[in-house]
């Protein structure tokens, strides 16, 4: 008689981990993949500066993720809604896993890193919108490669644009904002174009976000979660020139002229 194996159900919550312990007796809330030596990542990401090689997550167990979820339960509009559970899985990072890691160090399949501050302070949710995905693609950056202060610009711009009854446009956004890197292959920042400042800076000094990194995988029911944007850090982002009026369609040029009529920058506070 053929022995039947028990089928393990697929995780249904974004907070379930895809990681399993090598020991069947280990608690799923404490199971963590063994950390590789530092030289493992250094050999894979030789382009990464020393500062980036030290950027790792504190969310290395299911327990740490569950604790975060419990703390944020009083802010339902700023965490994952139940309707997202069928799309998103949050998994524990390996101890020492770099924010610039990719499938070369994790062959289990597509994933991306997202800072928790995007959900907690800025009100983002997954799945990313078409506007957000297109902007990431245009800049050639991953979600964790764009500085949170710049994500605040993205969020505020989308809210303001939608309040006008319009669909957010990457072309219009890049008329008012330009991308700059630190020159050290670290985070990419967006600044207002001189003479076209539309929004104020969210935080003069945005601190305390670097260690709170979620690792996101798609649920097999909908792989499109991670489609349409760069998942991993790119050694070279696409810092394209500032959009000029002649680069835009007549309609978008008219929108830019309308937004330019505001005499003072709008607040970026979400």
Order of alpha helices (4+ residues) and beta strands (2+ residues): alpha-alpha-beta-beta-alpha-alpha-alpha-alpha-beta-beta-beta-alpha
